[in-house]
């Protein structure tokens, strides 16, 4: 498998390094998969799976905390987003095999995984399919499967996406095409920082505060821009997968050292859904923070998260 790193200046001055901007791996089926590394390059590895829509650059939000904790954070682009090529007809259960290929290319036998929001299903799929490779699994503000999702109190955006994904997928693709155009247009006109701040407009105040200080808004905006860097097919397909049956039962997961974090003020994925996920996966250690929202639960408690995920099972 061929691995390629984007060109760029690698410094210790705080500027973005080439590894942080992105690398591409050629997979066995000739697709490309993009990833970026943050945190401590010599630390224990944690694969981070971004939310919906998102990209590998979401992991940059935890860069400094990962350095403090001695974590090597590997953010990945799922198919059709960032540097990863689109995969027609893909399933959530296809993802663990891609992760294994990246881990093998990096020489990693054992590693932890963590999924934020829409990335949670992919972390759970790894716990289901490749438990022997995992040292830990973290579900952070994780979306739940349709049968466990409590829709009461959710944002209207979730309700609209769910109905379109279930009943009119072609219309969902049009919606995401329009969203992608708006994201790219605003990013070009106003810049990543303003885009990131605007995207948080519908989030609880605690989430906006957690990302208020630079470089938070810029990193959040960069993440969104990269999600739509090559069009909207990837994010649109993600929505179809997220709101339909996942193809596996959370109750069948037997991996050890599984942790869940959820905010009590989360309205993107309600805390009731988080509790249902924690009950469904045997042995899950649940960490609920009543004063946090969808984004702030990770940004306000990163040291707690990394300590749990870096503890070997």
C-alpha positions as CSV (number, residue, x, y, z in Angstrom):
1,X,0.0,0.0,0.0
2,X,1.3,3.4,-1.0
3,X,1.4,6.2,1.5
4,X,1.8,9.9,0.5
5,X,2.2,13.0,2.7
6,X,1.1,16.4,1.4
7,X,4.0,18.7,1.0
8,X,4.6,21.5,3.5
9,X,6.9,23.0,6.0
10,X,7.4,21.0,9.1
11,X,8.3,23.2,12.1
12,X,8.1,23.3,15.9
13,X,6.9,26.9,15.8
14,X,3.1,26.2,16.2
15,X,2.4,26.4,12.5
16,X,0.6,23.5,10.9
17,X,2.9,20.6,9.9
18,X,2.6,18.5,6.8
19,X,1.4,15.5,8.9
20,X,-1.3,17.7,10.3
21,X,-2.4,18.9,6.9
22,X,-2.8,15.3,5.7
23,X,-1.5,12.1,4.4
24,X,-3.1,9.7,1.9
25,X,-3.0,5.9,1.9
26,X,-3.7,3.8,-1.1
27,X,-6.0,1.0,0.0
28,X,-6.1,-2.6,-1.3
29,X,-9.1,-1.8,-3.5
30,X,-7.3,1.2,-5.0
31,X,-9.3,3.8,-3.0
32,X,-7.4,6.6,-1.2
33,X,-7.9,7.2,2.5
34,X,-6.8,10.5,4.1
35,X,-5.6,11.0,7.7
36,X,-3.8,13.6,9.7
37,X,-1.8,13.3,12.9
38,X,-2.1,15.5,16.0
39,X,-0.9,15.4,19.6
40,X,2.3,13.6,20.6
41,X,4.0,11.8,17.7
42,X,5.6,9.4,20.1
43,X,2.4,8.8,22.2
44,X,0.0,5.9,22.4
45,X,-2.2,5.9,19.3
46,X,-5.9,6.8,19.2
47,X,-7.8,6.9,15.9
48,X,-10.3,9.7,16.0
49,X,-13.5,9.4,13.8
50,X,-15.1,12.8,12.9
51,X,-18.7,13.8,13.2
52,X,-21.3,14.5,10.5
53,X,-20.4,16.4,8.4
54,X,-16.7,16.5,9.2
55,X,-13.2,15.5,8.3
56,X,-9.9,14.4,9.7
57,X,-9.2,18.0,10.8
58,X,-11.8,17.7,13.6
59,X,-9.1,16.0,15.6
60,X,-7.1,19.3,15.6
61,X,-9.6,20.6,18.2
62,X,-7.9,18.2,20.7
63,X,-4.3,18.7,19.6
64,X,-3.0,20.5,22.7
65,X,-4.9,18.2,25.1
66,X,-3.4,15.2,23.3
67,X,0.1,16.6,23.7
68,X,-0.5,17.0,27.5
69,X,-1.8,13.5,27.8
70,X,0.8,11.8,25.6
71,X,-1.7,10.7,22.9
72,X,-0.9,10.3,19.3
73,X,-4.2,11.3,17.7
74,X,-4.9,10.1,14.2
75,X,-7.8,11.8,12.5
76,X,-9.3,10.0,9.5
77,X,-11.4,11.1,6.6
78,X,-14.3,8.7,5.8
79,X,-15.0,8.0,2.2
80,X,-16.0,11.0,0.1
81,X,-14.7,13.5,2.6
82,X,-11.4,15.3,2.8
83,X,-8.6,13.3,1.2
84,X,-10.6,10.0,1.1
85,X,-12.1,8.8,-2.2
86,X,-15.8,8.1,-2.4
87,X,-16.9,4.4,-1.9
88,X,-20.1,3.5,-3.7
89,X,-22.6,1.5,-1.6
90,X,-20.5,1.5,1.5
91,X,-21.8,0.4,4.9
92,X,-20.8,1.4,8.4
93,X,-19.4,-2.2,8.8
94,X,-17.0,-1.5,6.0
95,X,-15.1,1.0,8.1
96,X,-13.1,-1.3,10.5
97,X,-11.3,-2.9,7.5
98,X,-10.2,0.5,6.4
99,X,-8.9,1.4,9.9
100,X,-7.0,-1.9,10.0
101,X,-5.2,-1.0,6.7
102,X,-4.2,2.4,8.1
103,X,-3.0,0.8,11.3
104,X,-1.0,-1.8,9.5
105,X,0.6,0.9,7.3
106,X,1.6,2.8,10.4
107,X,2.9,-0.3,12.1
108,X,0.3,-0.2,14.9
109,X,-0.8,-3.6,16.3
110,X,-2.9,-2.2,19.1
111,X,-4.7,1.1,19.3
112,X,-7.7,2.9,20.7
113,X,-10.5,4.4,18.7
114,X,-12.8,7.4,19.5
115,X,-15.8,8.6,17.6
116,X,-17.5,12.0,18.1
117,X,-21.2,12.5,17.2
118,X,-21.7,10.9,13.8
119,X,-18.3,9.2,14.2
120,X,-19.6,7.2,17.2
121,X,-21.2,4.5,15.0
122,X,-17.9,3.9,13.4
123,X,-16.1,3.5,16.7
124,X,-18.8,1.1,17.8
125,X,-18.4,-0.9,14.5
126,X,-14.6,-1.3,15.3
127,X,-15.5,-2.5,18.8
128,X,-17.8,-5.0,17.2
129,X,-15.6,-6.2,14.3
130,X,-12.0,-5.8,15.4
131,X,-12.0,-6.1,19.2
132,X,-8.7,-7.8,19.3
133,X,-6.9,-4.8,17.8
134,X,-8.4,-2.3,20.3
135,X,-7.0,-1.2,23.6
136,X,-10.0,1.1,24.2
137,X,-13.1,2.6,22.5
138,X,-14.6,6.0,23.2
139,X,-18.1,7.2,22.2
140,X,-18.3,11.0,22.5
141,X,-21.7,12.6,22.1
142,X,-22.3,9.6,19.9
143,X,-25.3,9.2,17.6
144,X,-27.4,6.2,18.3
145,X,-28.9,3.5,16.1
146,X,-32.5,4.3,15.0
147,X,-34.0,1.8,17.4
148,X,-32.3,3.5,20.4
149,X,-32.6,7.1,19.4
150,X,-34.8,9.4,21.6
151,X,-36.0,12.1,19.2
152,X,-37.7,14.2,21.8
153,X,-35.8,17.5,22.2
154,X,-33.6,17.0,19.1
155,X,-32.8,19.9,16.8
156,X,-35.1,20.3,13.8
157,X,-32.2,19.6,11.5
158,X,-31.9,16.1,12.8
159,X,-35.7,15.5,12.2
160,X,-35.4,16.8,8.6
161,X,-32.3,14.7,7.8
162,X,-33.9,11.6,9.3
163,X,-37.0,11.8,7.3
164,X,-35.1,12.6,4.1
165,X,-32.7,9.7,4.7
166,X,-35.5,7.2,5.2
167,X,-38.0,8.3,2.6
168,X,-36.5,10.5,-0.1
169,X,-32.7,10.0,-0.4
170,X,-32.4,11.9,-3.7
171,X,-33.8,15.0,-2.0
172,X,-31.3,14.5,0.8
173,X,-28.5,14.6,-1.8
174,X,-29.8,17.9,-3.1
175,X,-30.0,19.4,0.4
176,X,-26.3,18.5,1.0
177,X,-25.3,19.8,-2.4
178,X,-26.8,23.2,-1.4
179,X,-25.2,23.0,2.1
180,X,-21.8,22.3,0.6
181,X,-22.1,25.2,-1.8
182,X,-23.0,27.5,1.2
183,X,-20.1,26.2,3.2
184,X,-17.6,26.8,0.4
185,X,-19.0,30.2,-0.5
186,X,-18.9,31.5,3.1
187,X,-15.4,30.0,3.7
188,X,-14.1,31.8,0.5
189,X,-15.7,35.1,1.4
190,X,-15.4,35.3,5.1
191,X,-12.7,32.8,6.0
192,X,-12.6,29.6,8.1
193,X,-12.9,31.4,11.5
194,X,-16.1,33.2,10.6
195,X,-17.5,30.1,9.0
196,X,-16.8,28.1,12.2
197,X,-18.4,30.7,14.4
198,X,-21.5,30.8,12.2
199,X,-21.8,27.1,12.1
200,X,-22.2,27.0,15.9
201,X,-25.1,29.4,15.8
202,X,-27.7,26.7,16.6
203,X,-25.6,25.0,19.3
204,X,-26.1,25.7,23.1
205,X,-24.2,28.6,24.6
206,X,-21.9,26.2,26.4
207,X,-20.8,24.8,23.0
208,X,-20.2,28.3,21.6
209,X,-18.1,29.2,24.7
210,X,-16.0,26.1,24.4
211,X,-15.0,27.1,20.8
212,X,-14.9,30.9,21.2
213,X,-11.2,31.4,21.7
214,X,-8.8,31.2,18.8
215,X,-7.9,28.9,17.1
216,X,-11.2,27.1,17.9
217,X,-13.4,28.8,15.3
218,X,-10.8,28.5,12.6
219,X,-10.2,24.8,13.3
220,X,-14.0,24.2,13.3
221,X,-14.3,26.0,10.0
222,X,-11.4,24.2,8.4
223,X,-13.0,20.9,9.4
224,X,-16.3,21.8,7.7
225,X,-14.6,23.1,4.5
226,X,-12.6,19.9,4.2
227,X,-15.8,17.8,4.7
228,X,-17.1,19.3,1.4
229,X,-13.7,19.7,-0.3
230,X,-14.6,17.3,-3.1
231,X,-18.4,17.7,-3.2
232,X,-21.4,16.6,-1.2
233,X,-21.7,12.9,-2.1
234,X,-19.7,11.8,0.9
235,X,-21.7,13.8,3.5
236,X,-25.0,12.9,1.9
237,X,-24.2,9.2,2.0
238,X,-23.1,9.5,5.6
239,X,-26.6,10.8,6.5
240,X,-28.2,7.8,4.8
241,X,-26.1,5.5,6.9
242,X,-26.6,7.4,10.1
243,X,-30.4,7.3,10.2
244,X,-30.9,3.8,8.9
245,X,-30.2,0.5,10.7
246,X,-26.4,0.1,11.2
247,X,-26.1,-3.5,10.3
248,X,-25.0,-4.7,13.8
249,X,-26.4,-4.9,17.3
250,X,-24.7,-2.9,20.0
251,X,-25.5,-5.7,22.4
252,X,-23.2,-8.0,20.5
253,X,-20.1,-5.9,21.2
254,X,-17.7,-7.7,23.5
255,X,-14.6,-5.4,23.4
256,X,-13.2,-4.3,26.7
257,X,-12.5,-0.8,28.0
258,X,-15.4,1.0,26.4
259,X,-16.3,4.5,27.6
260,X,-19.1,6.9,26.7
261,X,-19.2,10.7,27.3
262,X,-22.3,12.8,26.9
263,X,-23.5,16.3,27.8
264,X,-26.8,16.9,29.6
265,X,-27.5,20.0,27.4
266,X,-26.9,18.1,24.1
267,X,-29.7,18.6,21.6
268,X,-28.0,17.2,18.6
269,X,-28.0,13.8,20.3
270,X,-30.1,13.8,23.4
271,X,-28.7,12.5,26.7
272,X,-31.5,9.9,26.7
273,X,-30.0,8.5,23.6
274,X,-26.6,8.4,25.3
275,X,-28.0,6.5,28.2
276,X,-29.7,4.0,25.9
277,X,-26.3,3.4,24.1
278,X,-24.6,2.9,27.5
279,X,-27.2,0.3,28.6
280,X,-27.0,-1.5,25.2
281,X,-23.2,-2.1,25.2
282,X,-22.1,-4.6,27.8
283,X,-19.6,-3.2,30.3
284,X,-19.6,0.4,29.1
285,X,-18.3,3.1,31.5
286,X,-20.6,6.1,31.1
287,X,-19.5,9.7,31.9
288,X,-22.4,12.2,31.9
289,X,-21.7,15.9,32.3
290,X,-24.9,17.8,33.0
291,X,-23.6,21.2,32.2
292,X,-22.1,20.4,28.8
293,X,-23.5,20.3,25.3
294,X,-22.7,18.4,22.1
295,X,-19.2,19.9,21.5
296,X,-18.2,21.1,24.9
297,X,-18.2,17.7,26.6
298,X,-15.0,16.8,24.7
299,X,-13.4,20.2,24.8
300,X,-14.1,20.8,28.5
301,X,-13.0,17.3,29.6
302,X,-10.2,16.1,27.3
303,X,-7.8,15.1,30.0
304,X,-10.5,12.8,31.5
305,X,-11.1,11.3,28.1
306,X,-7.5,10.7,27.2
307,X,-6.7,9.2,30.6
308,X,-9.5,6.6,30.1
309,X,-8.6,5.8,26.5
310,X,-4.9,5.4,27.3
311,X,-5.6,3.0,30.1
312,X,-4.9,-0.5,28.7
313,X,-7.6,-3.2,29.0
